[in-house]
């Protein structure tokens, strides 16, 4: 079915075979015999660099497991807008 569609397109438009794809929409593409692997590593690194987090160490959880309610009232007020853009980028990364 796919091949017949390609032939139809080739009759209608001038086409050129450029070989296997390496990158597509910022996704790294590896192709093998009957296999296709996509990686978003480049996008993940871009998010970390944009937010100056490339030297951070990984954690098992995003939450502090030793956090107590009194810590919330003793600290400075935090501007949540600085956290929204990176969180949106990470949510996109996880859901695509």
Buried (B, 14 or more C-beta within 10 A) or exposed (E): EEEEEEEEEEEEEEEEEEEEEEEEEEBBBEEEEEEEEEEBEEBEEBBBEEBEEEEEEEEEEEEEEEEEEEEEEEEEEEEEEEEEEBEEBBEEEEEE
